[in-house]
Amino acid sequence: MNFLIACGGTAGHINPALAIAAELKRVVPGARILFIGAGKELEKRLIPRAGFHVLNIRMSGLKRGVSAEKLLYNMGTVRNLATAGIKTEKLIRRFSPDAVIGTGGYICYPVLKKAAQMGIPSLVHESNAVPGLTTKLLSAYVHKVLVSFRGIEALFRKPERVIFTGTPVRAEFKELAGSAALDESARKPRVVSFWGSLGAERMNEFIADFIKLNIGRGEFDHIHATGNSEMLDVIISRLGQAGVTGALPPGIVIKEYIDDMPAVMAAADIVLCRAGGSTLAELTVLGKPAVLVPSPYVSNNEQEENAKQLEKAGGVLLLREKDCSGEVLFEAVAAILRDREKLRSMADAQSALGAPDALETIVSMILAECNM
């Protein structure tokens, strides 16, 4: 069997796609899987590293507002869309997929629309509480829209096609769920933080101040992923300005990217991060308390809406970036870590929200569409 998977732009779109691909390979031995991306850096890095081939088709989104610059950009998007449709049809005829799956990113629109028009089973997954424009538009064409939050069917053009599944996460997260229960030993609590790369400079400056405070007070161990080399330089520079030079104390680690994220998150007592749908799915499957600072730079304010769902259940503390500083973040994290009962109740609330069988459910639906 052949499966075509479209995703792009962010790890929040790519990681669910990789999870689906790995499960399809496990369930359907010998399956051929081809990824379609838009040529972004993360796609080129993460997909081949997971052992899959990716082809790139140029695609861009729409800029809201009226200006000459935005008009020219949107005209380019229209041209890209037309070209992408032609290239997608040729690719589909050559690869002959049994099903086409999309997990987010602008590239999903031409790929899944064309597949649906050609009568090929097509499914798109939306990991956010507020669906993006791409998913909304695709709901008029695809066979199924799979969502991560209950009660959002009315937000789509074809509500009858919407099915709650949860967000698929890599098998490693499910395997580690519950393996790192709260440790009552004398060790220091463990904090993991990461912001991704979208609009992260300000947050990485705050984390530098956060680290400076923790060096002085030594309340917990801390691993922070900057997201890229530029942000690593930002943190080192800000620490230097604050008088922190040379090697960091034991237990404090700053790196560009955490390669073994499932194990690192499972070993944490609390996670400090954005509120993308994929990340929240990983947190809930692991039952991991978190302090969430939603990105204010994404469309529809979707990350804040995601975070509100978890805050309402009691699993996270929601802070808005405009209200943050290094000190605010440090005091929030330290206060939760000092209250073990609070930490435990947050962990229980996160676990209750998790959809650990999302991956198996989604793959079963894909195969059902293929009459397997």
N, C-alpha and C positions, 0 to 999 in steps of 0.2 A: 504494500500500500504506500501511497505517496501523500505527504501532508505539507502544505504550504503555510508558513506562519509569518504574519506581518507584525512588526513592532518597531518602535524607534524613539530616539530622543533621550529618554531617561532610564535609569535603572529600574524605576517603578513600572515601566512598560516592558523592559527586557527580561527581568528576572522571572515574572510569571510565565512569560513565553518559554524561557529555558526550562522551567519546571514542567510545563505541559509537554515540551519536546522530549525530555528525558523519560517521562511516564509513558508517552506513546511508544518510544523505543523499547521500553520494558514490556509493555503489554502486547505490542505487535512486533515480534522479532523480525528483523529484516526490513522494517519500514524505512523508507527514504524521506528525509525531512530537509526542506530548504527554507531558509529565512529570507525575507525581503525587508530591507531597511532603507533608510534615507541617507546613509553614508556618514552618520554622526560618529563622533569619537568613541563613545561607549559601545555602540553597536560593533564597531570594528575590533574593539578589545574584548568584550565579554562573550560574544557569540562564538568566535573561533576558539577562544580558550576553553569553552564548554564542549568543543568537538563537533560543532555544526558549521555548515557552509552558509555564507550570507551573500546575497546579491543586492546591490544598491540601485535604487531608482530615485532620481532627484525629485524632492517634494518639499513644499513649504506651506505655512499656514496663512491665515488672513490677519492683517493688522486693523484693529478697530480705530475709528476716528477719520477725520478728513484733513488731508494735507497732500501736497504734491509727492512727497517722499512715500507716504503710505499708499497713495494711488499707484505709483510705479511698482512698489513692492507687490501689491495685490494683483496687478496685471501680470507680473512674473509668476505669481502663484497659479493664476488661471492657465498660463502657458504650461507650467509644470504639470498641472492636473491633466491637461489634454495629452501631453507627451507620456505621462505615467500611465494613462488609460491604454494607450496603444502598446506600450512596452509590456504592460501587465497581461494584456490579452495574448500577445505572442508567447510570453513566458508560461502562461497557464496552458496553452495548447501544447507547448513543448514538454512541460513537466507532467501534465495530466494528473493533477492532484485529486485524491478522493475526497478531501475536505480542505477548506481554507479557514484559518483561525487568525484573529487579530486581537492584540492585547493593549492597543493604545499607540498614539502617535499619528501624525498627519498621513503617513504612508498607508495606514489602514484603509483610508477612504477609497482611493482608486482600486486597491487590490481586492477588497471585499465586495465593493459594489460590482466590479466587473465579474468576479466569481459568481455572485448571486445572479447576475443577469445571464450568465452562461449556464445556469442551472446546477452549479456545483454547491454542495452543502457548505454553508458559511456561518460562522459563529464569531461574535465579537464579545470581548470581556471588558467590563468597566469596573475599575477598582475604587472609584471615588463615590462619595455620597451625592455629589452634584455632577452629573454626566457632562463630558465635554461636547463641543459642537460636532466633532467627528462621529462619536458614538450616537448622538441624537439623530444625525442625518442617516447613518447606516441602519438604524432600527427600522427604517422604511423598506430596506432591501434584504437584509440578512435573515437567515432562518431562525436564529436565536440570539438574544442579547442576555448575557450572563452578568449578574451584578453581585456586589459585595456587601450591600446594605439592604435591609428589608424595607418595604414600603415606599420605594421610589419609582414604581412602575409608571405612574402618571407623568413622569418627567420625560418620557420617551414618546416618539411619534406613533409607535405601535405597541402599546402597553401589553397586549396579549402575547407578545413574543418575549417578554422579559421574565427571566427566571433567576431566583436567588440561588447562588452557589457558594458565595464567599470567594476570597482571592486565593489562587493557588500559590503555594510556597514550595521552595525546594525541599526534597525529601529529608535533607539533613535537619531542617528546623523541626519537622514532625518527630523525627527520631530522638531529638534532644529535649522535646517537651517534657517538663517535669523532672528532668535529670539534674537540674541545678536548683534544688529547693533551697529556701532561705537557710543560710549557714549561721548557726548560733555560736560558732567557735570564736576564738579571739582574733581571727584575721580581720583586717580592715574591710569595710564594704567596698564593692567594686562598681565603678561608674564607667559606662561606655557612651561616647558622644560622637555624632557625625551630622553634617548638614547637607551633604551632597555638594553640587557645584553651582546651582542656580541661586544667584543673589546671596551667596554665602559669606562675602567678605566681612560685612558688619558682624555677623554671628561669630565668625572666627576671631575677630577682634575681641568680642565679649569673652570667648573661651580662653583667650590669652590672659585676660584679667581674672577669670575663673581659676585658671591654673596657678596664677601668682598667689591668689588667696589660699588655695589648697596647699601650696608649698609652705606657706607660713603657718597654716593650722594643722596640716597633716591628717585630715579627717577621713580620707578614703583614697584608694588606688583609682587610677583614671587612665583610660585609653581613649585618645581622640583621633579620628580620621579627618584630615583636612579636605579631602576630595580632589585636590590637585596640588601641583608643586607651587603654584602662585600663592595659594592660601597657606601652605606650609611656611613660605617666606614671610607672609603677613604676620603669622603667629610668632615666629622667631624674632622678627624685628620688634614687635610690640613687647615681647618679654624682655628683650635687650634694653629697650627704653625704660622698662620698669626695674632694671637692675638684675634681671635673671640671665646669666650667661653661663656658658659651659654645659656640662652634662646635667640632665635633669635628675632629681632624686629617684631612688628605686620606687617602682610602683606607678610612676607617671610616664606615659609613653605617648608621643605624637608621631603620627605617620600619615602618609598621603592616603592610603587605602587599606582597608582591612580585608585581606583575602579570605580568611576563615571566619567570616561574619557569623554563621550559625553558632559555632562553638564560643566565640567571643561574647555574643549577645546572651547565650544561655548561661554563661558564667557570671554575668553582671547581676547586681542587685537592682539597679535602675538604669534606664537608658534615657539619654537626652538627645532629641532629634527633631526633624521636621515631621510632617503628618501626611506624607504621601500614602496612597492606599496600600501599596505593596509592603511598605515598612510597617504599617499598622497591622496588616495581616500576620506578618512575622512576629510582632510583639504579642498578639493575642494567642497565636498558636503556642508560643513559648510561655505564656502567662507572665509576661514581664512588665512590671510597673514602669511608667515613663513620665518625663516632663516634656511636653510637646510645645514647640514654637513653630506654628504653621508658617510656611512661606507666604509673604504678602505679595509675591511677584507672579503668582500663577493666576490663570483666568478663572472667573466665577468664584474666587475665594474658596476654591474646593477643599484646600487643605484645612482651613479653619472649620468648615462644615464636617469634614472627616473627624477632626479632633473633638468636636462637640459631642459626637456620638459616643466616643469612649469616655469623655469627661462625665456625661450624663450617667453612665453606668458605674462610675467610680474607679476606673482603672488608671486614669492619668490626671496630671495637673496640666491645664492649658494656660500658657502664657503667650501674649501677643508680642511680636518683635518690637513694636513701638514702646512697650512698657519694660523692655529688658535692659539689663546691663550685666556685666560680669558678676557684680555683687548680688543682684536680684537672683540670677540663676544659681549662684553658689548657695545662698541662704535657702532657696527653695529645695534644692537637692539635699543639702545637709539636714534640713528639718525633717524631711521624709525618712531619710536613712536613720535618724535617731529614734524614730517611732516605729518599732518593729511590728506592732499590731497594725498600724496604718499600712506599712509596706505589704504585710501579708494579705490584708483585705483588698488592696489594689491588685495584687497578683491573682487572687481568686476572681476578681471582677474581670480581669483581662482574659483569663482562661475561659470564663463563661461566655465571652464574646467570640472566642475562636471558632473557626470552621476548619478543623483539622482534616476533614475528608473532602475539602474543596477540590483538590487536584483529581482524586479518583472520580468524583462526581462529574467534573468537566470532561475528563477523558471518556467516561462512559457515554456522555451526551454526544461527543464527537463521533464515536464509533456507532452510536445508534443512528445518527444522521446518515452514516455510510451503510446502514442496514446490516451491521455486524451484530 
